[in-house]
Amino acid sequence: QDSSVLIWFLSKGGVLILTTWLSQAAVEEQTSVILLILKVLCHLPLHKASPENMSAILQSVNGLRFYRTSDISNRAKGLLSRWTKLFAKIQAMKKQN
């Protein structure tokens, strides 16, 4: 919950590590690991991540929209929807400034 720790995690390449783990877990069908990583992603301030890292995690989560387990596909869709709203809000704030 400490935002400085979460931002530090992002600055040290944490998103790329999570992306790698998420992709590997999907290949190996480790549903509990996938669910855990999706939960972690809900709490990270990804608007602070670099565009390259954000692109990688978006691609991985986007691929889970059609996962065979509805719980995972629904969580992936929800996370993508949440991120879309967040980034739209950030862009609107940037335009105002």
N, C-alpha and C positions, 0 to 999 in steps of 0.2 A: 504493500500500500504506500510505501515511501516513493514519491515520484522521482526523487533524485536517484534512487537505486534503479528504478525502472528505466530512466533515461540513460544511466550509465550502462545498463545491460544492452540497450539498443545501440549505443555508441560503440560498444565493443563487438558488434556483429552478432548479437543474440538472435536477431530475426533470421539471419541466414542459418544459424544452428537449428532453430525451430523449424525452418522450412525443410531442411535436410531430414530432420527426424520425422516430420509430418509426411513427407514423400515416401520415406522408407517404411513407415508404419502403414501407409495406405497400400503399398506393394505387398507387404507381409500380412495385410488384413488384421492388424493389431488394433481392434476397435477401441479398447480401453485407453491405449496410448493416444490415439487420434482424438478421442473425446477430451482427454486431459490437456493436450496441446491447444485444442480449440478453446477450452476454458481459460488457459493462460493468455491466449491472444485477446480475449475479451477485456483483460485488465491492463494490457500494455498500451502506453500512449503512442500508438503507431504513427500519429501525425508528426511525431518528432523523428521518425526513422528516415533514413536516406531514401530517395526515390527508387534506387536500384533494389534495395532491400525490400521496400514496400511492394515493388513489382513482383518480386519472387514469391513473397508470401501470398499475394493476391492470386497469382496463378495456381499455387498449391491448393488454397482454400476453394478457389473456383472449380478446380477439378473434383472436389468432394461434393459438389452440388448433386451429382448423379451417383453417389456412392450407394452400394446395395443395401445398406442399413439406413432406414428412414431417419433414425435419430441423428446420425451423422450428417446426412444430406440436409436435414432441416436446420441443424445448428450451423452448417456452412452457409446456407442461404441467409439465415438470420444475421450471421456475422458480416457477410458481404453487404447486406442491406444497411446494417448499422454503420459500417465504414463509409458507404456511399453517402449517407445522410451527414456524417461527421465531416467528410471532405467537402461536401457541398456547403456546409455551414462555414468551414474555414475559408473557402474560396470567397464566399460572400463577404466575410469580415475583411479579407484582404482588399477586396474591391472598394469597400467603404473607406479604407485608410488610404 
